[in-house]
C-alpha cells in the first residue's frame, strides 16, 4: 500500500501538506505554539510541551513499528555520530533558548501570525541554515565524523527485539506521564 505512494511524487507532496496542516493544527490546539507555554517549559513551570512530545513519541514508536511489522513500511536508518548530535543539539538549543520556539512550534506560531515567530524564527532558521551550509565542509572534516556509529538503532545496539525496547520505553513514558499528572506538573 505505502509502496504505491512512494512512486507518486505529487501524492507525496499533497499528503505531506495535509499531514503538516494537521500537525500544525494539533500543535496550536495543544497550546505549544504559544510563547508563554514554551517559556513556562524552559522555566520548568509548565510541562505541556513535554507531555505532548512524550505522547507523540509513544504514538510514533508504536505506529511506525506496527507498520514495519505488517510489512507496510520499511525503516531507512540515517547514519550518525556523536559529533553530529552535539553540533545539532547546540544549534537547536541556542535557537530554542534565544527565541523560545523549536522548529515545529515556530512554524505553527508563524502560521497563526506571531510576528516574533515569522521574523525571529523563520528568518532565523534561514540565516542559520545558510551559516551552517557555509561552515559545513570544515565541520565535516573535523567534528561531524567524531564518534561515528553508522546506521544503528537502539534494538540493534542492545541485540534485542525492537518490540521489547518499544514496550519498555513506552511503559517508562506512560509511567512518567502518570507521575507528572498526579504531581500536578
Secondary structure, 3 states (H helix, E strand, C coil): CHHHHHCCHHHHHHHHHHHHHHHHHHHHHHCCCCHHHHHHHHCCCCCHHHHHHHHHHHHHHHHHHHHHHCCCCCCCCCCEEHHHHHHHHHHHHHHHHHHCCCHHHHHHHHHCCCHHHHHHHHHHHHHHHHHHHHHHHHHHHHCCCCCEEECCCHHHHHCCCHHHHHHHHHHHHHHHHHHHHHCCC
